[in-house]
Amino acid sequence: MIHTGPVRRRLAVVFVALASVVALGASCSSDDGRSLPPADPNRTTTTVSTPVVGQPSEEIVEPGAVTFTLSSPAFAEGGVIPAAHTCAGAGVSPPLAWTGAPAAAELALVVRDRSAGGFVHWVVTDLDPVLLGFGEGGLPEGAVEAANSSGSVGWTGPCPPAGPGVHEYAFVLHALAVPLSVPPGATAEEAAALVEGASIAQAALVGTVAAAT
């Protein structure tokens, strides 16, 4: 006589074990929260270099963010600075306008001649961060001018020496996290370095002047 009971019981155990393995495999293939979701193009960011004289800084720009920009009604980016603002004319300071300035304690301006070793033409501090610019030949109330590399205080117009070539003048507006105090008697380079060292964001505009012939 053949006894089949124990055999059937062993087969049942095998079937239960196989079913458990299949179920475990299915649960491992499902999303257990440890896999990365696909990238959302609406939440990406772009790293850009701010166009400043000296060491470029990097910032993360969120989509739709307002860009900190500097411009002038007198000349376009890379354009010729009118003679009225140079030693060939009246030599008055040019008008400037800006948009997108970040939250700051104050704004400050440094103008350098890139083609003459960073010669400082203008340093202006204590610009109210709510301002959007100023006009030709003047500054808003409360603004403070420091020395320039010519030895005077305030704006000194471009006056490149005779010779071939075109000089580039970088107007850089800086946002400062804390108010800046330039010590009395500070040189143009010292004042400019103080501003540049305290800067948290910059907007730049470059103008050109051809050397005298």
C-alpha positions in Angstrom: 0.0 0.0 0.0 1.4 3.4 -1.0 1.1 6.3 1.5 0.8 9.7 -0.3 -0.1 12.0 2.6 3.5 13.0 3.6 4.4 13.6 -0.1 1.4 15.9 -0.6 2.3 17.8 2.6 5.9 18.3 1.4 4.7 19.6 -2.0 2.3 22.0 -0.3 5.3 23.5 1.7 7.3 23.9 -1.5 4.5 25.7 -3.3 4.0 28.1 -0.3 7.8 28.8 -0.3 7.8 29.6 -4.1 4.8 31.9 -3.7 6.7 33.8 -0.9 9.7 34.3 -3.1 7.6 35.6 -6.0 5.8 38.0 -3.7 9.1 39.3 -2.2 10.5 39.9 -5.7 7.5 41.9 -6.7 7.7 44.0 -3.6 11.4 44.8 -4.2 10.7 45.9 -7.8 8.1 48.4 -6.7 9.0 52.0 -5.6 10.2 51.7 -1.9 10.9 55.4 -1.6 14.7 55.0 -2.1 14.7 55.7 -5.8 15.2 59.3 -7.2 12.2 60.8 -9.0 12.6 62.1 -12.5 14.0 65.7 -12.9 11.4 68.4 -13.0 12.5 71.0 -15.6 10.5 73.7 -13.8 12.7 73.5 -10.7 16.2 73.6 -12.4 18.7 76.3 -11.7 21.5 77.8 -13.8 24.9 78.8 -12.6 26.2 82.0 -14.1 29.3 84.2 -13.7 28.7 87.8 -12.7 30.5 90.2 -15.1 32.7 92.2 -12.7 36.2 93.5 -12.9 38.5 91.2 -10.9 37.6 87.8 -9.6 34.2 86.6 -11.0 31.7 85.4 -8.5 29.0 82.8 -9.1 25.4 82.8 -8.1 22.4 80.5 -8.6 19.7 82.1 -10.6 16.2 80.8 -10.1 13.8 80.7 -13.1 12.0 84.0 -13.5 14.5 85.8 -11.2 15.1 89.5 -11.9 18.7 90.1 -13.1 20.8 92.9 -11.5 21.7 95.1 -14.4 23.4 98.5 -14.9 22.9 100.8 -17.9 23.3 104.4 -19.1 21.1 106.6 -21.3 24.4 108.1 -22.6 26.0 104.9 -24.1 25.2 101.2 -24.6 27.2 98.3 -23.3 30.5 98.3 -25.1 29.6 101.6 -26.8 31.5 104.9 -26.9 31.3 107.2 -23.9 30.3 110.6 -25.3 32.9 113.4 -25.2 30.8 115.4 -22.7 31.9 112.8 -20.1 35.6 112.8 -21.0 38.5 115.2 -20.8 37.7 116.1 -24.5 34.5 117.8 -23.4 33.0 119.1 -20.2 34.1 116.1 -18.2 30.8 115.7 -16.3 29.8 112.3 -14.8 27.5 110.2 -17.0 23.9 109.3 -16.0 23.3 105.7 -14.8 20.3 103.5 -14.2 19.9 100.1 -12.7 17.3 97.4 -12.1 17.0 94.2 -10.0 19.3 95.3 -7.1 19.1 92.7 -4.4 18.3 93.5 -0.7 21.3 95.5 0.6 22.3 98.0 3.2 23.6 100.3 0.5 24.9 100.4 -3.1 28.3 101.6 -4.1 29.9 102.4 -7.5 33.5 101.8 -8.7 34.7 102.9 -12.2 38.0 101.6 -13.4 40.0 101.8 -16.7 40.6 98.2 -17.6 43.2 99.3 -20.2 45.3 101.3 -17.7 45.9 98.8 -14.9 42.6 99.5 -13.1 43.0 103.3 -12.9 40.2 104.4 -10.6 37.9 107.1 -12.2 35.2 107.2 -9.6 34.2 105.7 -6.2 30.7 106.5 -4.9 29.4 105.0 -1.6 26.2 105.4 0.5 23.8 105.1 -2.4 20.3 104.4 -1.1 19.3 100.8 -2.2 15.8 102.1 -3.1 17.3 104.3 -5.9 17.1 103.3 -9.5 19.8 105.6 -10.8 20.9 109.3 -11.0 21.4 112.0 -13.7 24.3 113.5 -15.5 26.7 115.6 -13.5 25.1 114.9 -10.1 24.5 112.5 -7.3 21.5 111.8 -5.1 21.4 113.3 -1.6 23.5 111.3 0.9 25.9 109.8 -1.6 29.6 110.1 -0.8 32.4 110.4 -3.3 35.9 109.2 -2.6 39.2 110.1 -4.2 40.1 109.0 -7.7 43.5 108.1 -9.1 44.0 111.6 -10.5 44.2 112.8 -6.9 40.9 114.7 -6.8 37.6 113.7 -5.3 34.7 112.5 -7.4 34.5 111.7 -11.1 37.5 112.2 -13.4 36.6 111.8 -17.0 38.4 109.3 -19.3 41.5 110.8 -20.9 43.5 108.0 -22.4 47.0 109.1 -23.5 48.0 109.4 -27.1 48.6 106.2 -28.9 46.8 103.4 -30.7 44.0 101.4 -29.2 40.7 101.9 -27.3 40.4 102.0 -23.5 37.6 100.1 -21.7 36.0 101.7 -18.7 34.1 99.3 -16.4 31.3 100.8 -14.3 30.5 98.3 -11.6 27.6 98.8 -9.1 28.0 96.8 -5.9 25.4 95.8 -3.4 26.8 95.8 0.1 25.4 93.8 3.0 26.5 96.4 5.6 27.0 100.1 5.4 30.6 101.0 4.3 32.6 103.8 5.8 35.6 104.9 3.7 38.2 106.5 6.0 39.0 110.2 5.4 42.2 110.5 3.3 41.9 107.0 1.8 43.5 106.7 -1.6 41.4 105.8 -4.7 42.7 102.2 -4.7 42.0 101.8 -1.0 38.4 103.1 -1.4 37.8 100.9 -4.4 39.2 97.9 -2.7 37.0 98.4 0.4 33.9 98.5 -1.8 34.9 95.5 -3.9 35.8 93.5 -0.8 32.4 94.1 0.8 30.4 93.4 -2.3 27.7 90.7 -2.3 26.4 91.3 -5.8 27.4 93.3 -8.8 26.1 94.8 -12.0 28.5 96.0 -14.7 28.5 98.3 -17.7 31.5 98.9 -20.0 32.1 101.9 -22.1 35.0 102.8 -24.5 37.0 105.8 -25.4 39.6 105.9 -28.2 43.1 107.0 -27.3 44.1 110.5 -28.5 46.0 110.6 -31.7 
